[in-house]
């Protein structure tokens, strides 16, 4: 989508990349305020408009791990988006045009043109994300302190 938007491309690219410029600990403390139990947390405040009872986000063993993964994914989208956007820019436009002439729709172009062309980059990026995942245990400790009933210690 960052590749195809006709107007405001720079704005959307900055918007996607901005969270990655923030320190991981700051992101976790920010999201910890979002997850605050009771009516004072931002997410519970939003749920109150939908007439849904406040949730105990980080205190619920079923939600704690999801609540730890979500901010990490949110903060890590920026570099991945820029890497894939640069890779998409390197795919020759003629290949997309040829796929269109062969009857490929949007998903056909992605499957048969973009993904095969970007496969080495996807593998390299996956390895980097895999290594970064092991380095994010400190963020989980900041959010949950080990988690409810050791729910995030696993």
RAJO-V892045 format. One record per helix or strand of 2 or more residues. SS is the DSSP state (a for helix, b for strand). FROM is the first residue (numbers start at 0). TO is the last residue. Records with the same first field share a line. If there is no record, write none. Layout:
BEGIN
SS->FROM-TO  FROM-TO
END
This chain:
BEGIN
a->8-20  23-33  41-48  63-89  92-100  105-133  136-143  147-149
END
